[in-house]
Amino acid sequence: MLRSLLHGRWIVAALLTAWLMHGRARGESLEVRITPGVSGETVQRGSLRYRTGAGEAFSITRVSYLLSDFGIQRQDGTWQELPKTAAWMDAELGRNSVRLDPVADGAIRSLRFRLGLSPEVNRADPATHPAKHPLNPNLNGLHWSWQGGYIFLALEGLTRSPGSPLGGWSYHLARDTNSVWITIPVNTELRGAAILDLDFDLGIVLNAPRPLSFVRDGTSTHSRDGDPISAALVHNLPGAFRLRGVRSNPGTNDPAIRSRPKPYSMPGTFTPFPFQLSDTFPMPELPADNPLIAERVELGRRLFFDRTLSVNDRQPCSQCHSPALAFSDGRPLSMGTEGKLGRRNSMPLFNLAWKREFFWDGRAKRLRDQVLQPIQDPLEMHQGLPELVEKLSKDARNYPPRFEAAFGSREITAEKLALALEAYLLSLTSCDSKADQVFRGTEHFTAEEQRGFELFSTEYDPRRGQYGADCFHCHGGPLFLSQSFGNNGLKLLNGDRGRAEVTGKDYDVGKFAVPSLRNVALTAPYMHDGRFATLEEVVRHYASGITRSATLDPNLAKHPDGGVPLSEADQRALVAFLRTLTDPRPNLGTEVP
């Protein structure tokens, strides 16, 4: 089913919650900070510097895991349980701590927590968690969608064995029986707020007491019953956490709460916009300072379709983002208002409320920053912002009254323009494809579409008798996307280094944003440079065209040379399923002026 979220009410509740938390006493908080490493060395991401017990070189590119059910043991042996505490840790994103609050002063003997979740929490509806909750699937990227439940621990990287080409490994620990209790001796006296520093030794996870070999045991686990890799991980994990030290914590106020922005320049009266999403979608984090109100969304819509935003008054935003093409443009590379070609393919614009970074290389962290870049780019609309503000201000019968309705003032600024465009783009949701209707039980797949879905959502792991297409790793969940950037085995062309152009890191060379597959049948041509004209070509690439490199995604590198072997019939079935992800609603619910 579809549900609506009246953003005005929701954001008031969110701000009230933050205010109440800010008012709580912080003097009795205990912060647990965990640093992943290998044999005492902090993880060097992407470096083939580590060795398994069998002498196989490997790197670590992903360390992401869930912790829950914390408890503090006192010196008398009693436990203070904190059963509702959950944490998501991710090495790449610098998420390494959880605050336990309140914890009374006094001597403590041990800290206990579960790596994973209780069966009740693991099986609960993930769509009920607020946007910033550690168990929100859009935040942590660890929910297994159609298979149900969370991945408790995701370890991924590349590996090279003597005489073998560079490959990948992907160990995903999941399922109720594989949650692991960790108990760590602490033996300290708490006096006020404190920090417990823990080490998480991944060398122990892979090597002791049950050593794992990528050649002998395999490069992949999805924790099916009887899987020896998951059994070894469960056996090794309790010894992988150690106390490094205890220290006082003088700075316990949460700066994110202290600096929470207030709504920007609201009008005296406004209409909350009914933000629409599927019952299966996770809660999005809508901007606290730009509430979705109908007047602001309408202003953004008019701006989006207005040619005035380009330097020569010839090109609106919708020329490169057509509603009929799921807000893409059908070209390999977009053409600007003065006839110049851009560097990359035009990305579709829907379900952006769930995105954290924008553009193929992720250079914009907020939609309001993203929307101003094409306007100013010499290859695109090439319009200076001061000149654009002047043009809009002179349109006295049109824009000043609309800015007043949206912001409470007739004054037009570049900031207000960006906020209005952001509001409009956030309103574009796609959640009612044939596949959605099948999942709701109101439609049925054809036999070929069903086969395609099975291939899409099944791993390729011949050791375990699984022969799927492994698509769900990068395009999982109801949004069919990932928040990450990945190298999907394309040969680099025209000097485009992708994500590395933003981060400056060699391990990001050739990585680009992983897009949603919703409406993918409408958004040809494909990839960041539009090199593939059809879905058939895309699927063929993943079946036989993968190019190995030092930054290839581990979930592709673990497969045979070329990709996942798929028969012609299976490739057709996969394309048939992808076509069921098209939303039939005209213009994704937006009215074109």
N, C-alpha and C positions, 0 to 999 in steps of 0.2 A: 504494500500500500504506500501511497504518498502521504507525506505529512508536511505541514507548514510550521514555520518558526517565526513568530512575530518578533522581529529583532529588537524593537524598542523595549519590550517587556523582558526579553532574555538578557539584554545587556545590563538592565537595571539590577536584575538578580545577581549577575556576575559581579558587578561593582560592589553590591551590598556584601556578598560573600567575602570579597577581597578586603573590604573595610573591616568586617568583623574579625578576620584573621589578623589583620594588622593591629587590632586592638588587644589581641591576646598576649598574655605574658610570655616572654621569650627566655626568661632566666633559667628555665629547666629543660631546655632543648638539648638533645644529644644528636650531633651530626655524624653520620657514618660516611666516610670518603673512601672510595675503592679505586686503586690504581692497577690496571692490567699491565702485566709485564711477562718476560720470559727469563727465568733464572736470575732475578734481581734487576734486570734491565727493562726500563719502560719500553713498551712496544714501539718499534720503528716501523711505521705503516708502509707496506708495500715492499719492504726490503727482504730479499732472499738470504737472510743472515742466520736463520735458525735451522736446527737439525732435529729430526726425529731420532729415536733410539736406533732405528735402522739406517741412519746416516742420510736420510732424504732431506734435501734442502727445501725449506718452505718459507713463505711470507704470510703475514696476517693483514688482511685488508678490512675485516669487519669483526668487531666484538660487541655484540648487542645482547642484553639479557634482562630478565625480569626477576625481581626479588619481592617477597611478601612475608606476612605473618611473623614480624619481628618480635623478639622477646628479650628481656633483660633478666638475668639471674642474679639474685642477691647473695650475700655471703652465707645466709642461713639456708640456702638451697631453694627458696621460693622464687617464682617467676612472675614478672610483670609482663603480661601479654599485650601486644599491640596488634590485634588480629586484622584490622582494616588498613594497615599501612602497606602500601605497594610502591615499588620504585622501578623505573626503567633506566637502565644504564647503557650508554653507547659511547665507545671510545672515540669514534670519529667526530662526534658532535660535542665532546667534552662533558657529557652527562656522567658524573662520577660520584654523586652524593645524594643522600636522603636524610631528612631531618625527622627524628623521633621525638615527639612532643605530646605531653610532658613526661619527663623522666626525673624522678625525685633524686635529690642529693643522697650521697651515701656510698658505701662500698659495693661494688658489683664484681661478680665472679666470671660471668660469661655473657656473650652476645650470641643469639640464635636467630636464624632466618631461613626461609625456604627459597632455594633457587627454583623458581617456577611458581605455580599457583595451586591452591586447593582445587579439587574437582568441581566444587560448587561455583567458584569464581571463574574457573577455566571454561565452564559450559554456559555461563550466563550470557545474556544478550550484550555484545560489545557496543552496540549502537547507543546504549544508555549512558555511557561515560562522557562527562563534559570534555570540551576540546583540549584542555591542558592536563587532563587526568592521565597518569602514566599508562593506563590500560586502554586509552583511546587508540584504536587501530591506525587511524590516520597519522597519529603522532609517532607511535613506536614502529609501525610497519612489521609487526610480529604476529599478526593474527592470520590463521590459516584458512579463513573464509569458508569455502564450501566443505572442506574437510573437517572444520570445526576446531575450536580451541586455539591456544596461542603456542608459538614457538617460545620455549623458555630460555634457550641459549642459541644464538646464531654465531658460529665461528666460520669465517671464510678466508681464503687466500689462494696463492699460487704455489706450485710445487715443482721441483725438478729432481728426478732420480738419475743416477749415473746412466748415460747412454740413452736417455729418454728426452723427448721435447718438453718444453714448458707446459704444464697442465694446471688444472685448478682443483681445489677441494672445498667442500661445503658441508659442514656438520651442523645439522639443525636438531636440537634436542627438544622433544615435545611429548605430549600425551600424559595423562594423569599419573600413570605408574612411574614416570621418569622425573617427577619433581624430587629435589634432593634437599634434605635438611643439612644445614651447615651450622656447627657450633664452634665458637672461637673463644678460647680462654682469654680473659681480659685482666682480671685481678688488679683493679685500680679503685681509687676513691674519687667520686665525682663531687665537685664543688662548683655549682653554677654551670653555665653552658660549656660544653666540651665537644671536641672532635676526636673520633676514633679513626685513625688512619689504617686501612687494610691494604694488603697486597693480594692481587689475584694472579697467580702464576699459571700462565697458559702452557708453559712447558710441562708442568705436572699434569694438567688436564689431558695432554696428549701422550704422556710418557710414563706416568707412575700412579699406582703400582702396576697397571695394565698398559703396557706400551702399545701404541697404535702405529701401523705402517700403512701409508697410502697405497703402496704396491700390494701388500699382502691383504689388508682389510678393506680397501676401497677408498674412494675419494668423496663419497657422499653417504649421508644417512638422513632419513626422514622419520627415524624412530619407530619403524614398524615392529610388530611383535617378533621377538627372536633375533633382532638385529644386534650383532656383536659389537658394533661401533657404539651404539647408544648405551649398551650395557657397560662398556668400558668407561665411557664418559661419566655415567652415574657412579661408578666405582671410584673414579679418580677425583671427582669434584670436591668431596669433603676435605681432602688434604691440600687443596689448591689455594685456600684463603688463609692468610696469616695476619696477625696484628703487627703493624709496624710501630705504632706508638699512640699515646694519648696526649692531647694538649688542650689548653683552654681556648674558648671561642669568643673573643670580645665583640665581634661584629655579627650579631644574629638577626638584625632587622633585614627583611627581604627588600632589596632595592627595586626589584621588579614591581612590588606592590606600592612602594613609596612613590615611584615615578609613573604610576598608571595614568595615562592621559585622560582628560575630560573630553566629552563630546565637543566637536569643533563647531562653534558658531551656529547654534540651532535656531530655527525660526520659532515664532511664538506659538503657532499651531502647526501640526504636521500629521501625516497619516502613516502609521507603521506599514512597512512593506511585507507582504506575506511570503517570506523566503521558503521555497519549496524544495523538499528532498525526499528520498525514499526512506522507508522504515528501516532498511538495512544499512543505510549510510551512517558513518560515524558523525558525531557532532563536529561542525567546523568551528574554527576560531575566527569569528568575524571581528573586524576592527572596533575596539572600544570607543575610539574617538570619531568614528564615522558611521553612526547608526544607519541602518537601511531604512530610509523613509521614502515614501512613494514620490514625493516632490524632487528629491535628489536623484533618484533612479531615473525619473523622466527627463531631468535636465541632462544627465549623462547620456541617455539614449539619443537625445537630439544632437548633442555634440558629436557623438560617435558617427552619425550619418551626415554630418555637415561638411561640405567641401571647403568651407572657410578655414578649417584647421590647417590646410596646406598653404604653402607660400604663394601659389598662383591660383588659389581658389578652385582647383580642379579635382582634388583627391580627398575623399573622406576616409576615416579609419576603416569603414566597411568595404572599401575597394580591395584591401588585402585580407579582410576578415568578413567574408560574405556569410550571412545567416543561412543561405541555401546550401553552403558547403561546411556546415558546422563551424562557421566563423574562421575558415581558412580561405585560400584563394585559387587553388587548382594549378599553381605554377611551381616549377622546381625552385626558383628563386623569385622573390617578390620584386615588382617594379615600382619605383617611386614616382612621385608626381611630375618629375622632370625627365622621366624615361630612363633613369639609371637603375641597374639591377642591384639588389642587396646581396649580402654574403650568404644568407641562409633562407631556408624554407619558412613560410609563414605558419606559425603555430595556431592551432584551433583555440578558440576562447570559450570554454564552458567548464563548469565545476571548478573555477579558479578559487572559490572560497576554501578549497581543501589544499591548495598549493602553498608551499612555503618560500619558493624561489622561482624567479621568472626569467624568461628567455632560455634558449638552448643551453647557454653556459651558466645560467643562474646568477647573472650579475646584478639583478634587481631583487631586493628582499621584500619589497612591498609593491602592490599593484599601482599605487599612486605614484611611485617612482618609475615603474615600467612604462606607464601610459605617456609620460612626457618625453621619453627618449625617441620614439618614432616620429613624433611631431617635429623635433629639432634636428633629427638625423639628416645630413645632406643627401644621403642615398634614398631617403624616404619622403617625408612631407616637407622637410627643410624650412620649417617655419619658426622664426624667433618668438620666444614667449612674450616679450614686451609688445611686439607688433601684433601678436594674436590677441592679447588682452585688449589692445586699442581697437582692433577690428570688432570684437564682440561688444565692447562698450558702446560703440557707435550705432550698433543695431538696437536703438532705443526701444522699439516696440516689441522686440523679441526677447533678447537675453537678459537685460537688467531686471525685468519683472520676474523672470524664472529663477535667477540667482537669489532674488529676494525671497521667493517662496521656498527655496531650498536651504538658504543660509541665514535668512533674517535681515539681509542687507543687499542693496542694489549694486554694491561695489563688486567688480569682477577682478579676480586675481588668478594667477597661475595655480596657486595652491588650491583654491576652490574648484577650478576646472579639473584638476587632477583628482580631487575627492569625488566629484560628480561622476567622472568616467570610471573611477574605481567602484562606486556604488552600482552603476549600471552593469559592469562586468561581473560583479559578485552576484548579481541577480540571475545570471544565466546558468541554469542548472539543467542537467540531462540525466534522467533516471527512469525513463519509461520505454525502454526498448522491448523487442520481442523476448530477449533473454530475461529481462526483469519480469515480464508477464509469465514466462515459464517458471521462474523461481517462485513466483507468487501462486502458481497452480492454476492460472487462468488461460494458459496457452500450452502448446506442446511443440517440442522440437521435431523436425523430420529425423529419420534414421541417420542421415548424413550429418545433420547439425549436432545430433546427440553424440555421434562418434567424434566430431570435432571438439565438443565440450570435454569429453573424456580425455582426449589427447592434450587439450589445453591445460587441464587441471591435474595431470598425472606426471610424475617425474620420469626421467629416462635413467634407469638404474638396472642394467642387465643382471648384475649380481643378485638382485632381489626379485628378478622376474618382472620388472616394471619397464614398459616401453612407450611411455608417453612423450609429449613434445616439450615438457618442462617450461611452458610459457608462464605459469603462475608465479614463479619466483620473482620475476621483474614486473609483472602486470597482474598482481593478485588483488583480492578483495573486491568489494562491490564497485569501487572506483576504477578498477582495472589499470592502476598506475602504481608507481613507486615515487617516493620523494627523493630518491637518490639520483646520482649521475653515473652512467655506465658506458664502458667501451663494449660495443656489441659486435666487434669483429669486422668493422668496415675499414677498408684501406683509406688512409688519410689523403685528402686532395686539397689543392690550393692553399697549403700551409695552414689550414684551420686546425688548431690544437685543442679546440673545445674548452672544457672546464679549466684547463691549465692556463688559459689566457686570463682567467680571473684570479686563480689561486697562486699561480707561479710555481706550482708543484709538478715535478716530472711524473709522479704517479697519477696525475689527472689528465695526462695527454690522451687525446682521443675519446674522452668521456663527454657525453652529452646528456641532457635531461631525459628521463624515461617518461614518455608521454602516456596519457590515457589511451586505451584502445576503444573506448566508447566512440561511436560514430566514425570508426576508422574507415568504413566503406565510403564515406563522403569526403575524406581529407587527402586523397591522392594529389600529387605524388608524395612519396614517403622518405623518411630519414631527414636529418638536419639540412641536407643539401638537395633533397628531392630526387635522388639518383634512381629510385625505383618507381616505375610508373603504375604498377598494379600490386594488389595484395598477393597475387600468385608469385610475383618476383620477390616480395618480402619473405614469404614463407620459404621459398627456394633458397634464399640467402642463409636462413637459419638451419636449413637442412644440409647444405653443401658448400656454402660460400664464406664461412667464418675464417677470418685471417687471424692467426695467433700473434700476440704481441705482449710486451711486458706489463701492459695495463688491462688486458682482456678480462672481462668480468669472470670471476671464478666459476659462476654457475654456467658459463659457456665453455670456459677453459677445461672443465672436468670431462667434457664430452670428446668423442673421437674427432680426428682432424676433419675440418669442414663443417661440423655441426651435428645435430641430432638426426640420425638416419630416418627418413620418413618416405614411405612409398608414395607414388603419385596419387593413389586413392586417398591416403591419409592427408596429404597436402591439400587436396580438394575439400576434404571434410573439415579441416582446420579453417580454411577460407570461408566455408559455408557457416561455421559457427561465428566467425568474426563479423559476418554480415548481419547476424541477429542482434548485434550491439548498437544498431542504428535506432535513434529515437525518432519515431514517426511524427512527433509534434512539429507543426510548421514553425521554422525559425527558432526552435527550442523555447517556445513560449514568448518570444519577443515580437512586437508588432513593428514592421518596417514602415517608416513614414513615407 
